[in-house]
Amino acid sequence: MLGGSDKFAVLAVISGAWAIWHNLPSGSGAIEQSLYWSLGAFIGASGLGGILANMSIARTAYQRDILSLAICQHTQVGSASP
């Protein structure tokens, strides 16, 4: 619906950040504000970590496919020779 999982993660992080910013109590104590900021940092770090993990998995899958293709071509060339 939205595209890749990285786009969904970015949308989730932005939505979470907006919700925390919108509901941040302006006149409350430092402990509550610290809790809100810590929760926001956790949500942001989780989203960013998910995006980076997805990129790393995609890169590893690409390298695996290229290596598999190279091995297949090497075995075909080796078996064609008498």
Backbone bond lengths (Angstrom), bond angles and torsions (degrees), N, CA, C in turn:
res aa  C-N    CA-C-N  psi(-1)  N-CA   C-N-CA  omega(-1)  CA-C   N-CA-C  phi
1 M - - - 1.447 - - 1.529 109.69 -
2 L 1.312 118.66 -51.56 1.457 121.92 -177.73 1.519 112.61 -95.42
3 G 1.295 117.87 -17.23 1.453 120.72 -175.11 1.515 109.49 120.16
4 G 1.308 116.02 -142.62 1.449 121.21 -178.21 1.514 112.57 -73.02
5 S 1.323 114.27 167.35 1.462 119.03 -179.47 1.523 112.17 -68.05
6 D 1.327 117.02 -24.97 1.462 118.92 178.01 1.524 111.32 -68.17
7 K 1.337 116.79 -36.56 1.461 119.66 177.05 1.522 110.97 -68.09
8 F 1.307 116.00 -37.37 1.460 120.00 177.30 1.526 110.79 -66.23
9 A 1.335 116.98 -39.09 1.464 120.59 178.67 1.524 110.94 -64.92
10 V 1.330 117.24 -40.51 1.464 120.55 177.96 1.520 110.13 -63.65
11 L 1.324 117.15 -43.58 1.455 121.07 177.88 1.526 111.14 -61.65
12 A 1.326 117.28 -40.55 1.462 121.10 179.34 1.526 111.11 -66.12
13 V 1.329 117.23 -40.82 1.471 120.55 179.26 1.523 110.39 -65.83
14 I 1.322 116.77 -43.08 1.469 119.63 179.76 1.524 110.38 -65.33
15 S 1.326 116.93 -41.34 1.468 120.03 178.34 1.523 111.12 -63.76
16 G 1.321 116.44 -43.66 1.461 119.72 178.44 1.517 112.56 -64.43
17 A 1.330 116.24 -40.70 1.468 119.94 178.86 1.521 110.98 -64.57
18 W 1.328 116.51 -40.82 1.460 119.35 178.48 1.523 110.61 -64.88
19 A 1.329 117.42 -42.14 1.466 120.67 -179.98 1.523 111.34 -63.16
20 I 1.317 116.64 -41.41 1.467 119.71 179.27 1.525 109.97 -68.53
21 W 1.320 117.56 -43.43 1.462 120.55 -179.59 1.530 111.18 -64.40
22 H 1.324 116.13 -40.48 1.458 120.79 -178.64 1.533 111.40 -68.75
23 N 1.319 117.69 -35.45 1.463 121.65 -176.87 1.521 113.35 -96.87
24 L 1.310 117.53 5.32 1.460 120.88 -179.98 1.529 109.07 -65.57
25 P 1.311 116.03 119.31 1.469 117.86 -179.97 1.529 110.76 -69.81
26 S 1.316 116.26 125.42 1.462 120.06 -175.18 1.529 112.89 -80.23
27 G 1.310 117.67 -32.47 1.446 119.07 -176.05 1.517 114.19 -106.58
28 S 1.316 117.99 10.41 1.462 119.71 -176.26 1.521 110.88 -85.41
29 G 1.312 114.78 178.86 1.455 120.93 -175.33 1.511 113.72 -73.30
30 A 1.313 113.63 171.06 1.466 120.40 -176.94 1.527 111.41 -68.20
31 I 1.326 117.43 -30.03 1.462 120.19 -178.95 1.527 110.32 -66.89
32 E 1.330 117.16 -42.60 1.460 120.03 179.34 1.519 111.23 -66.83
33 Q 1.322 117.61 -41.90 1.463 120.04 177.83 1.519 110.91 -64.91
34 S 1.315 116.73 -39.22 1.462 120.51 177.87 1.524 110.82 -63.62
35 L 1.325 116.53 -38.70 1.460 120.71 177.69 1.526 110.78 -65.10
36 Y 1.325 117.13 -43.45 1.459 120.53 178.24 1.536 111.25 -62.35
37 W 1.327 116.89 -45.08 1.460 119.90 -179.79 1.524 111.22 -66.10
38 S 1.318 116.94 -37.97 1.466 119.94 177.88 1.521 110.78 -65.45
39 L 1.321 116.96 -42.26 1.453 120.70 177.47 1.525 110.91 -63.81
40 G 1.311 117.05 -42.04 1.464 120.76 177.46 1.519 112.33 -63.14
41 A 1.334 116.44 -41.13 1.466 120.10 177.91 1.518 110.86 -65.12
42 F 1.318 117.43 -38.62 1.462 121.24 178.40 1.529 111.09 -64.58
43 I 1.323 116.71 -44.39 1.465 120.59 179.26 1.531 110.19 -64.45
44 G 1.316 116.86 -43.38 1.460 120.40 178.74 1.519 112.65 -64.23
45 A 1.325 116.49 -43.41 1.463 120.19 179.32 1.527 111.07 -66.46
46 S 1.323 117.30 -37.02 1.469 120.37 177.85 1.521 110.77 -64.90
47 G 1.314 116.73 -43.60 1.461 119.93 178.48 1.516 112.25 -64.73
48 L 1.326 116.38 -44.67 1.460 120.32 179.37 1.527 110.76 -65.53
49 G 1.323 116.78 -39.97 1.465 120.32 176.85 1.516 112.15 -63.12
50 G 1.326 116.83 -38.13 1.459 120.35 177.25 1.515 112.17 -65.59
51 I 1.323 116.52 -39.98 1.466 120.41 178.27 1.530 110.22 -65.26
52 L 1.335 117.31 -45.03 1.458 120.24 -179.95 1.523 111.64 -66.20
53 A 1.330 117.63 -37.87 1.458 120.67 177.37 1.526 110.40 -64.92
54 N 1.320 117.38 -40.45 1.456 121.05 178.61 1.524 111.01 -63.40
55 M 1.318 117.03 -41.67 1.466 120.59 177.99 1.525 111.03 -64.16
56 S 1.325 116.81 -41.04 1.457 121.04 179.77 1.529 111.27 -66.41
57 I 1.323 117.20 -40.31 1.460 121.17 178.59 1.524 110.23 -65.58
58 A 1.325 117.21 -41.60 1.460 120.53 178.70 1.522 111.02 -63.93
59 R 1.324 117.49 -41.24 1.457 121.17 179.55 1.531 110.36 -65.76
60 T 1.316 117.01 -41.29 1.459 120.82 179.25 1.526 110.95 -66.26
61 A 1.320 117.89 -40.37 1.465 121.19 177.89 1.525 110.42 -63.63
62 Y 1.326 117.51 -40.24 1.464 121.45 178.36 1.527 110.28 -62.85
63 Q 1.331 116.78 -45.84 1.460 120.44 179.43 1.527 111.19 -63.77
64 R 1.329 117.22 -37.54 1.461 121.39 177.88 1.528 110.55 -64.00
65 D 1.321 116.88 -42.39 1.460 120.61 179.69 1.527 111.55 -66.41
66 I 1.319 117.04 -40.86 1.464 120.56 178.04 1.522 110.24 -64.47
67 L 1.320 117.82 -42.35 1.461 121.51 178.41 1.526 111.02 -64.02
68 S 1.314 117.37 -41.01 1.460 121.50 178.01 1.525 111.01 -63.01
69 L 1.319 116.76 -42.70 1.458 121.20 178.02 1.526 110.95 -63.48
70 A 1.319 117.51 -41.73 1.461 121.00 179.30 1.523 110.93 -65.08
71 I 1.324 117.46 -39.84 1.467 120.70 179.23 1.522 110.35 -66.61
72 C 1.331 117.39 -41.41 1.469 120.82 178.46 1.519 110.99 -62.89
73 Q 1.318 117.68 -42.90 1.460 120.77 179.62 1.522 111.03 -67.04
74 H 1.320 117.11 -36.99 1.462 121.01 -179.77 1.527 110.23 -67.33
75 T 1.324 117.88 -41.91 1.465 120.11 179.93 1.529 111.23 -69.79
76 Q 1.326 118.16 -33.27 1.459 120.82 177.46 1.514 111.47 -69.23
77 V 1.305 117.77 -38.79 1.458 122.03 178.59 1.522 109.21 -69.52
78 G 1.307 117.76 -40.22 1.463 121.69 -179.78 1.521 112.69 -67.76
79 S 1.326 117.93 -34.26 1.464 120.05 -178.66 1.520 111.85 -81.97
80 A 1.320 119.09 -18.51 1.461 122.06 -179.90 1.532 111.69 -77.44
81 S 1.310 117.19 -24.13 1.467 120.84 -178.99 1.527 109.68 -77.71
82 P 1.364 117.93 140.45 1.476 119.43 179.62 1.496 113.38 -76.62
